[in-house]
Every structure is written in structure tokens, then in C-alpha cells.
Amino acid sequence: MKASIISIFRSECSPENEKIIISFTAKIMKKIMLFIFGILSLQAFAQKEINFYLVLAAENNPGLKAKFNDYLSAMEQIPQTTGLPDPQLTFGLFVQPVETRVGPQRATLAVNQSFPWFGTLKAKGDVAAKYADAKLIAFEDAKIKLYRDIRIKYNQLYFIQQSIELTTENLGLLASFKELARVNFESGKTGFVNVLRVEMEEEELKAQLEFLNDSKASSFAEFENLLNTSLTEEVSFPNSLAIVQLSQSKQSLYDSIIENNLELKELQLLMEGKEQQVKAAELMGKPSFMLGASYINIGERTDVDIPDNGQDAFLFPQVGLKIPLFQKKYKAMQKQASIQKEGFQHKIEDKNNQLSSNLENLIKDHLDAQRRLNLYEKLHDLAERSLALLQTEFTTGTTDFEEVLRMERKLLTYQLAMQKASVDNNNAIYKINYLSGK
């Protein structure tokens, strides 16, 4: 395409203009050579870049930190539920000493420890452990969701950058077209309207370029917010995206999602926690035991001398039994946990349906992006060839200059559409991977 433009210029322009064209051509050829020899290394560098951003986000994102703190907080609940009740210490002082054979009782000191029914503490600990595991899964889910969002935002920035570069390049080509139109006008071959048409096209592309630069600034701010840091350097991108392909069938993907989806795992753990809570509530309705000891301080008798006079008394062991006569509250606790368990079962079923629908839509988006990519690659090739023919026909006066401009705009549209299809394809795969817990 660019070679045909230069041939037109060489046939129509003055030597001074030809020097400008040759310089312009050299810059284009340099860009092409850099692309050919650097594309593999640039893609490897881009992969390194995205991994750097993923690590940066994992270290700094406040939402992720909050999820991890939720997990740490839940872990601290386990020793609270598995510990024995606090021991009870009582002290009594007799206002009026109670006389006994060996002397008056002056004060008593008693300590006792209660023990829940066998297995109660373990059941409570299992409930807390399930909830802690669910918090850990929620943290893992938040992490891979963040990774997905960063990859998608990175792709969005890539598309904007590609759009800026393509638009800028087309503005350069339009400048060449405008010079050609001006030369033809000055030689009397065409009217000045062709120059005005190019200027109109230029103004449209300049407005589009301003919008793209504004979009880049806002998207970059969103990218920094995901990382929760200010980037001091520009984000680097490859010349082209490596197209990610689906490596599994739809049924295999669905089975993998049902098995590995982290939101499903979290719901499953919460349901199991409610199941353990039913068991714990049942055990809480059982009797609990008490084991203790007492000490009684006894004064000496002064009126008589007898064996063990003033000997303090020790009572050990003291055994007690706490009988929960009012079972209504424990039955209510069991019923509440059972209802909540059933609620989680419904949530799991609903989540399965949502995941199935999401997978169908994402596969549709992936296939649509593949079709668009293939379509626009063909259209781009046809448009490039057509533009070369139109340029040749324009030099012979058999084609209107407006047709050349129209085909140039089509070529830009197809170039942007190819990049958009590549981004949409990869984003659909990233979302599918997230559903699979990857």
C-alpha cells in the first residue's frame, strides 16, 4: 500500500516533495523492520510486564487485603469456640461463724470447672473452621478476579494504544494524500475540493485521536486503582496480541467449572458449616458436667482440747451435673441451622445455573470474536489491495479521489476491528478461566 503511494508521488511531485516522500518511506520501513524482528521479544516482555502488575496488585490492592484480614479474623474464632468455659472461683465469709465439733467455720473458698457434653467443643470448632475455610476461598476468589480484571484492563489499554498508533499513522497518510491532492490541483488535473475532502477527513481523525487520548488517561487511572499504586512509567505493550485459544470442549469446561469454581466452593463450605452447626446445637442441648473442690477455714475451739481441733476442711472432688431442662431454644437453634443449610443448597443450585449460562455466553463471545477476527483479516487484505488499485486508477484519472479516501477509512476501520476482535477473544478466555478457578 505504502509503496504504491510512493510511486504516485514520484510520478506527480517535484524533486523537493520527493525527498520528503523518501524520508517518510524510510520511517515506515524502519517501523516494519522493528516489528518483524522484535515481535517475539516484545510479546515475551509484555508477558513479563503483566506478571509484574499481577504481583504488584496482590501486594497493594486494598480489597484483597480486606479479604485476607477477614480470613485471619475467622481463624481467631476457632480457639474461642473450642476452649472450655472459664473456671469459677467463689469465696465466702461467715458473718456468724458456724460452730462444728472441731471449731467454728470462718470462710470458704471453692473452685469448679464445667465440661460440655462429649464432642460439643469439637463440633463448635468444626463450624468455625468451615467458616474460616470459606473466608480463605473468598480471598482466593477475590485474587483471581482481580487478576482477571487486570488482564482485561491491560487489554483495553492495549487496544486504545493500538488505536492511537493506527489513527496517528493514518493521519500521516492523509497528509501525504493532501499533498498529492494539492499537487494535482496546482497542475490543473483536479479541483481544490479534493484538498478540502482530505482536510475534512483529517479533522475527523484528529477529533477521534483526542477522544482516544482522553480514554487512555481514564483507563490508565482505573488500571492504577486496581494496583493501588501510581505508576511512574508508561505501560508497555506488544505490537500484536497472542491469540488465546480454548483447549477444552464445552462439556469439559462445564465439568471443570462445577468442580473448581471458587464461589461454588465457598457456598459448599458454608453449607457444611451449617450442617456442623446443627450437630453442635444438638450437643449443646445435652447435660454438662462440673468438677470442683472446696476449702473451709475452721478456727480452734478454746473451751475443750480435742483431736483435729481447728483443722481446716478440704472437699475434693465435687461433682455436679447441669441439666438443660428448657430444650426449646436448642431445638430452635437446630431448626435455624437446618433452614440456613437448605438455603445454601438452593444458592448452590442457582449458582450452577448461573455458571452454565455464563459459560454459554462467554463461549458465544469467544466464537464471535474468532469469526470477526477471521472476517476482518480477509476484509483488511481486500481493502489493502483495493486501495492500491484505486491509487493507480486515480493517477490515470479513472477513479475519483473520494473513493481513495473512502477505502483508506475502510482500511483503518478493519485494522481497528481486528485489534478489537483479538482483545474480545482473549477477554472471553480470561473470564472462562476465572469461572474455572484459574
C-alpha positions as CSV (number, residue, x, y, z in Angstrom):
1,M,0.0,0.0,0.0
2,K,2.7,2.4,1.0
3,A,4.9,1.5,-2.0
4,S,2.0,2.4,-4.3
5,I,1.6,5.8,-2.6
6,I,5.3,6.5,-3.1
7,S,5.1,5.5,-6.8
8,I,2.2,8.0,-7.2
9,F,4.2,10.7,-5.6
10,R,7.3,10.1,-7.7
11,S,5.2,10.4,-10.8
12,E,3.4,13.5,-9.7
13,C,5.6,15.5,-7.3
14,S,8.6,17.8,-7.6
15,P,12.1,16.8,-6.5
16,E,11.7,18.6,-3.2
17,N,8.5,16.8,-2.5
18,E,10.1,13.5,-3.5
19,K,12.8,14.0,-0.8
20,I,10.0,14.4,1.8
21,I,8.3,11.2,0.5
22,I,11.6,9.2,0.6
23,S,12.2,10.3,4.2
24,F,8.6,9.3,5.1
25,T,9.0,6.0,3.4
26,A,12.3,5.3,5.3
27,K,10.5,5.9,8.6
28,I,7.7,3.5,7.7
29,M,10.2,0.8,6.6
30,K,12.1,1.2,9.8
31,K,8.9,0.6,11.8
32,I,8.1,-2.5,9.7
33,M,11.6,-4.0,10.3
34,L,11.4,-3.3,14.0
35,F,8.0,-5.1,14.0
36,I,9.4,-8.1,12.2
37,F,12.5,-8.6,14.3
38,G,11.0,-7.5,17.6
39,I,7.6,-9.1,17.8
40,L,8.6,-12.2,19.7
41,S,10.8,-10.4,22.2
42,L,8.1,-7.8,22.7
43,Q,5.4,-10.4,23.4
44,A,7.7,-12.1,25.9
45,F,8.4,-8.7,27.5
46,A,4.7,-7.9,27.6
47,Q,4.1,-11.2,29.4
48,K,6.8,-10.2,31.9
49,E,5.1,-6.9,32.3
50,I,1.6,-8.3,33.0
51,N,3.1,-10.7,35.6
52,F,4.8,-7.7,37.3
53,Y,1.4,-5.9,37.5
54,L,-0.3,-9.0,38.9
55,V,2.3,-9.3,41.7
56,L,2.0,-5.5,42.3
57,A,-1.8,-5.8,42.7
58,A,-1.6,-8.8,45.0
59,E,0.7,-6.8,47.3
60,N,-1.2,-3.5,47.2
61,N,-4.9,-3.9,46.4
62,P,-7.0,-2.9,49.5
63,G,-9.9,-5.1,48.6
64,L,-7.7,-8.1,48.5
65,K,-6.1,-7.1,51.8
66,A,-9.5,-6.8,53.4
67,K,-10.5,-10.3,52.2
68,F,-7.3,-11.7,53.7
69,N,-8.0,-9.9,57.0
70,D,-11.5,-11.5,57.0
71,Y,-9.8,-14.9,56.8
72,L,-7.3,-14.1,59.6
73,S,-10.2,-12.8,61.8
74,A,-12.2,-16.0,61.1
75,M,-9.2,-18.1,62.1
76,E,-9.1,-16.4,65.5
77,Q,-12.7,-17.6,66.1
78,I,-11.6,-21.3,66.3
79,P,-9.9,-21.1,69.6
80,Q,-12.7,-19.1,71.0
81,T,-15.2,-21.8,70.3
82,T,-13.1,-24.8,71.2
83,G,-11.9,-23.5,74.6
84,L,-13.5,-24.7,77.9
85,P,-15.7,-22.3,79.8
86,D,-13.9,-20.2,82.3
87,P,-13.4,-21.8,85.7
88,Q,-15.4,-20.4,88.6
89,L,-13.9,-19.3,91.8
90,T,-16.0,-18.3,94.8
91,F,-15.1,-17.0,98.3
92,G,-17.5,-16.9,101.3
93,L,-17.0,-15.3,104.7
94,F,-19.3,-16.3,107.5
95,V,-20.7,-13.2,109.3
96,Q,-21.8,-15.5,112.1
97,P,-19.3,-18.5,112.3
98,V,-21.0,-21.9,112.2
99,E,-19.9,-24.0,115.1
100,T,-18.7,-27.5,114.4
101,R,-17.2,-30.2,116.5
102,V,-13.7,-29.2,115.6
103,G,-14.3,-25.4,115.6
104,P,-16.2,-22.5,114.0
105,Q,-16.3,-22.2,110.2
106,R,-14.9,-18.8,109.3
107,A,-14.6,-18.7,105.5
108,T,-15.0,-20.9,102.4
109,L,-13.1,-21.0,99.1
110,A,-14.4,-23.0,96.1
111,V,-13.3,-23.6,92.5
112,N,-15.1,-25.5,89.9
113,Q,-14.8,-26.2,86.1
114,S,-17.7,-27.1,83.8
115,F,-17.3,-29.5,80.9
116,P,-19.8,-29.6,78.0
117,W,-21.2,-32.8,76.7
118,F,-18.7,-35.0,74.8
119,G,-18.0,-33.7,71.3
120,T,-19.6,-30.3,71.8
121,L,-16.4,-28.3,71.7
122,K,-15.2,-30.2,68.6
123,A,-18.5,-29.6,66.8
124,K,-18.3,-25.9,67.6
125,G,-14.7,-25.8,66.4
126,D,-15.7,-27.6,63.1
127,V,-18.3,-24.9,62.5
128,A,-15.7,-22.1,63.0
129,A,-13.1,-24.0,60.8
130,K,-15.6,-24.3,57.9
131,Y,-16.3,-20.6,58.1
132,A,-12.6,-19.8,58.1
133,D,-12.1,-22.1,55.1
134,A,-14.9,-20.3,53.3
135,K,-13.2,-16.9,54.1
136,L,-9.9,-18.3,52.6
137,I,-11.7,-19.4,49.5
138,A,-13.4,-16.0,49.2
139,F,-9.9,-14.4,49.4
140,E,-8.6,-16.7,46.6
141,D,-11.7,-15.9,44.5
142,A,-11.1,-12.2,45.0
143,K,-7.4,-12.6,44.0
144,I,-8.1,-14.4,40.7
145,K,-11.0,-12.0,40.0
146,L,-8.5,-9.1,40.5
147,Y,-6.1,-10.9,38.1
148,R,-8.8,-11.3,35.6
149,D,-9.8,-7.6,35.8
150,I,-6.1,-6.5,35.5
151,R,-5.7,-8.6,32.3
152,I,-8.9,-7.2,30.8
153,K,-7.9,-3.6,31.7
154,Y,-4.4,-4.2,30.3
155,N,-6.0,-5.4,27.0
156,Q,-8.3,-2.4,27.0
157,L,-5.2,-0.2,27.3
158,Y,-3.5,-2.2,24.6
159,F,-6.5,-1.6,22.2
160,I,-6.5,2.1,23.0
161,Q,-2.8,2.4,22.4
162,Q,-3.1,0.5,19.1
163,S,-6.0,2.7,18.1
164,I,-3.9,5.8,18.8
165,E,-1.0,4.5,16.8
166,L,-3.1,3.4,13.8
167,T,-5.0,6.8,13.8
168,T,-1.7,8.7,14.0
169,E,-0.3,6.6,11.1
170,N,-3.4,7.3,9.1
171,L,-3.1,11.0,9.8
172,G,0.4,10.8,8.3
173,L,-1.0,9.0,5.2
174,L,-3.7,11.7,4.9
175,A,-1.0,14.3,5.0
176,S,0.5,12.5,2.0
177,F,-2.8,12.4,0.3
178,K,-3.4,16.1,0.9
179,E,0.0,16.9,-0.7
180,L,-0.9,14.7,-3.7
181,A,-4.3,16.5,-4.0
182,R,-2.6,19.9,-3.7
183,V,0.0,18.9,-6.4
184,N,-2.8,17.7,-8.7
185,F,-4.8,20.9,-8.1
186,E,-1.8,23.1,-8.9
187,S,-1.2,21.2,-12.1
188,G,-4.8,21.6,-13.1
189,K,-5.7,17.9,-13.0
190,T,-8.3,18.1,-10.2
191,G,-10.2,20.7,-8.3
192,F,-9.5,22.1,-4.9
193,V,-12.4,20.1,-3.5
194,N,-10.0,17.1,-3.1
195,V,-7.8,19.0,-0.8
196,L,-10.9,20.0,1.3
197,R,-12.0,16.4,1.4
198,V,-8.7,15.3,2.9
199,E,-8.8,18.2,5.4
200,M,-12.3,17.1,6.5
201,E,-11.0,13.5,7.0
202,E,-8.1,14.9,8.9
203,E,-10.3,16.8,11.3
204,E,-12.4,13.7,12.0
205,L,-9.3,11.7,12.8
206,K,-7.9,14.4,15.0
207,A,-11.1,14.5,17.0
208,Q,-11.0,10.7,17.3
209,L,-7.4,10.9,18.4
210,E,-8.3,13.4,21.1
211,F,-11.0,11.1,22.4
212,L,-8.6,8.1,22.4
213,N,-6.1,10.1,24.4
214,D,-8.7,11.0,26.9
215,S,-9.9,7.4,27.1
216,K,-6.3,6.3,27.6
217,A,-5.9,8.6,30.6
218,S,-9.1,7.4,32.3
219,S,-8.3,3.7,31.6
220,F,-4.8,4.2,32.9
221,A,-6.2,5.7,36.1
222,E,-8.5,2.7,36.5
223,F,-5.5,0.4,36.0
224,E,-3.6,2.2,38.7
225,N,-6.6,2.0,41.1
226,L,-6.6,-1.8,40.6
227,L,-2.9,-1.9,41.5
228,N,-3.5,0.7,44.2
229,T,-0.3,2.5,43.3
230,S,1.0,5.3,41.0
231,L,3.0,4.0,38.0
232,T,6.0,6.2,37.2
233,E,6.4,4.7,33.7
234,E,4.2,4.1,30.7
235,V,2.7,0.6,30.4
236,S,4.5,-1.4,27.6
237,F,2.5,-3.3,25.1
238,P,3.4,-5.9,22.3
239,N,2.9,-5.0,18.6
240,S,0.1,-7.6,18.5
241,L,-1.7,-9.8,21.0
242,A,-1.1,-13.5,21.1
243,I,-4.5,-15.0,20.4
244,V,-5.6,-17.3,23.2
245,Q,-7.5,-20.5,22.2
246,L,-9.9,-22.7,24.1
247,S,-8.2,-26.0,24.8
248,Q,-11.3,-27.9,26.1
249,S,-14.8,-28.8,24.9
250,K,-17.8,-27.1,26.3
251,Q,-18.8,-30.1,28.4
252,S,-15.2,-30.4,29.7
253,L,-15.2,-26.7,30.6
254,Y,-18.5,-27.0,32.4
255,D,-17.3,-30.0,34.4
256,S,-14.2,-28.1,35.3
257,I,-16.2,-25.1,36.4
258,I,-18.5,-27.1,38.6
259,E,-15.5,-28.8,40.2
260,N,-13.2,-25.8,40.6
261,N,-15.3,-22.6,40.7
262,L,-14.3,-20.8,43.9
263,E,-17.7,-19.2,44.5
264,L,-19.3,-22.7,44.5
265,K,-16.6,-24.0,46.9
266,E,-17.3,-21.1,49.2
267,L,-21.1,-21.9,49.2
268,Q,-20.3,-25.6,49.8
269,L,-18.2,-24.8,52.8
270,L,-20.8,-22.5,54.2
271,M,-23.4,-25.3,53.8
272,E,-21.2,-27.8,55.5
273,G,-20.7,-25.3,58.3
274,K,-24.5,-25.1,58.8
275,E,-24.5,-28.9,58.9
276,Q,-21.9,-28.9,61.7
277,Q,-23.9,-26.2,63.4
278,V,-27.0,-28.5,63.5
279,K,-24.8,-31.1,65.2
280,A,-23.4,-28.5,67.7
281,A,-26.8,-27.2,68.6
282,E,-28.0,-30.8,69.3
283,L,-25.0,-31.4,71.6
284,M,-25.5,-28.1,73.4
285,G,-28.8,-29.5,74.5
286,K,-27.1,-32.3,76.3
287,P,-26.2,-32.2,80.1
288,S,-22.8,-30.6,81.0
289,F,-20.6,-31.7,83.9
290,M,-18.9,-29.8,86.7
291,L,-15.8,-30.8,88.6
292,G,-14.6,-28.8,91.6
293,A,-13.0,-28.5,95.0
294,S,-13.8,-26.6,98.2
295,Y,-11.7,-25.4,101.2
296,I,-13.2,-24.4,104.5
297,N,-11.3,-22.4,107.1
298,I,-12.1,-23.5,110.6
299,G,-11.0,-21.8,113.9
300,E,-9.8,-23.6,117.1
301,R,-12.0,-24.3,120.0
302,T,-10.8,-22.8,123.3
303,D,-13.3,-24.5,125.6
304,V,-12.0,-28.0,125.0
305,D,-9.0,-29.9,123.7
306,I,-10.0,-32.5,121.1
307,P,-8.2,-34.2,118.3
308,D,-8.1,-32.2,115.0
309,N,-9.0,-29.1,116.8
310,G,-9.2,-26.2,114.3
311,Q,-8.4,-28.5,111.4
312,D,-9.4,-26.9,108.0
313,A,-11.6,-29.0,105.7
314,F,-11.0,-29.9,102.1
315,L,-13.7,-31.2,99.8
316,F,-12.5,-32.9,96.6
317,P,-13.8,-33.9,94.2
318,Q,-17.1,-32.1,94.0
319,V,-19.1,-33.3,91.0
320,G,-22.1,-31.5,89.5
321,L,-24.5,-32.0,86.6
322,K,-26.1,-29.2,84.6
323,I,-29.4,-30.4,83.1
324,P,-30.8,-28.3,80.3
325,L,-34.5,-28.6,81.1
326,F,-35.7,-26.0,78.6
327,Q,-35.0,-27.6,75.3
328,K,-37.0,-25.2,73.2
329,K,-34.1,-22.8,72.5
330,Y,-31.8,-25.7,71.4
331,K,-34.5,-27.1,69.1
332,A,-34.8,-23.6,67.6
333,M,-31.1,-23.4,67.1
334,Q,-31.1,-26.8,65.2
335,K,-34.0,-25.7,63.1
336,Q,-32.5,-22.4,62.2
337,A,-29.2,-24.0,61.1
338,S,-31.2,-26.6,59.1
339,I,-33.1,-23.9,57.3
340,Q,-29.9,-22.0,56.6
341,K,-28.3,-25.2,55.3
342,E,-31.2,-25.7,52.9
343,G,-30.9,-22.1,51.8
344,F,-27.3,-22.7,50.8
345,Q,-28.3,-25.8,48.9
346,H,-30.7,-23.6,46.9
347,K,-27.9,-21.0,46.4
348,I,-25.6,-23.7,45.1
349,E,-28.2,-24.9,42.6
350,D,-28.8,-21.3,41.5
351,K,-25.1,-20.7,41.1
352,N,-24.8,-23.8,39.0
353,N,-27.4,-22.4,36.6
354,Q,-25.7,-19.0,36.5
355,L,-22.4,-20.6,35.7
356,S,-23.9,-22.6,32.9
357,S,-25.5,-19.5,31.4
358,N,-22.3,-17.5,31.8
359,L,-20.2,-20.2,30.1
360,E,-22.6,-20.4,27.2
361,N,-22.4,-16.6,26.7
362,L,-18.7,-16.5,27.0
363,I,-18.2,-19.3,24.5
364,K,-20.5,-17.4,22.2
365,D,-18.4,-14.2,22.7
366,H,-15.2,-16.2,22.0
367,L,-16.6,-17.8,18.8
368,D,-18.0,-14.4,17.7
369,A,-14.6,-12.8,18.3
370,Q,-12.9,-15.6,16.3
371,R,-15.3,-15.1,13.4
372,R,-14.8,-11.3,13.4
373,L,-11.0,-11.8,13.5
374,N,-11.1,-14.0,10.5
375,L,-13.6,-11.8,8.7
376,Y,-11.7,-8.5,9.3
377,E,-8.3,-10.1,8.4
378,K,-9.9,-11.0,5.0
379,L,-11.5,-7.6,4.6
380,H,-8.3,-5.9,5.6
381,D,-6.4,-7.8,2.9
382,L,-9.1,-7.0,0.3
383,A,-9.2,-3.3,1.3
384,E,-5.4,-3.0,1.1
385,R,-5.4,-4.4,-2.4
386,S,-8.3,-2.3,-3.4
387,L,-6.7,0.8,-2.1
388,A,-3.6,0.1,-4.2
389,L,-5.7,-0.4,-7.3
390,L,-7.7,2.8,-6.6
391,Q,-4.5,4.8,-6.2
392,T,-3.3,3.5,-9.6
393,E,-6.6,4.3,-11.2
394,F,-6.6,7.8,-9.6
395,T,-3.3,8.6,-11.3
396,T,-4.8,7.7,-14.6
397,G,-7.9,9.7,-13.9
398,T,-10.4,6.8,-13.9
399,T,-11.3,7.0,-10.2
400,D,-12.5,9.8,-8.1
401,F,-10.2,10.9,-5.2
402,E,-13.2,10.4,-2.8
403,E,-13.1,6.7,-3.5
404,V,-9.4,6.6,-2.4
405,L,-10.3,8.4,0.8
406,R,-13.3,6.1,1.5
407,M,-11.2,3.0,1.0
408,E,-8.5,4.4,3.3
409,R,-11.1,4.9,6.0
410,K,-12.3,1.3,5.5
411,L,-8.8,0.1,5.9
412,L,-8.4,1.9,9.2
413,T,-11.8,0.6,10.3
414,Y,-10.8,-3.0,9.6
415,Q,-7.4,-2.6,11.3
416,L,-9.2,-1.4,14.5
417,A,-11.8,-4.1,14.2
418,M,-9.1,-6.8,14.0
419,Q,-7.5,-5.5,17.2
420,K,-10.9,-5.3,18.9
421,A,-11.7,-8.9,18.0
422,S,-8.3,-10.0,19.4
423,V,-9.0,-8.3,22.7
424,D,-12.6,-9.6,22.9
425,N,-11.4,-13.1,22.2
426,N,-8.7,-13.0,24.9
427,N,-11.0,-11.3,27.4
428,A,-13.6,-14.1,26.9
429,I,-11.0,-16.7,27.6
430,Y,-9.8,-14.9,30.8
431,K,-13.4,-14.8,32.0
432,I,-13.8,-18.5,31.3
433,N,-10.6,-19.2,33.2
434,Y,-11.9,-17.2,36.1
435,L,-15.0,-19.3,36.3
436,S,-12.8,-22.4,36.3
437,G,-10.9,-21.1,39.3
438,K,-7.7,-20.5,37.3
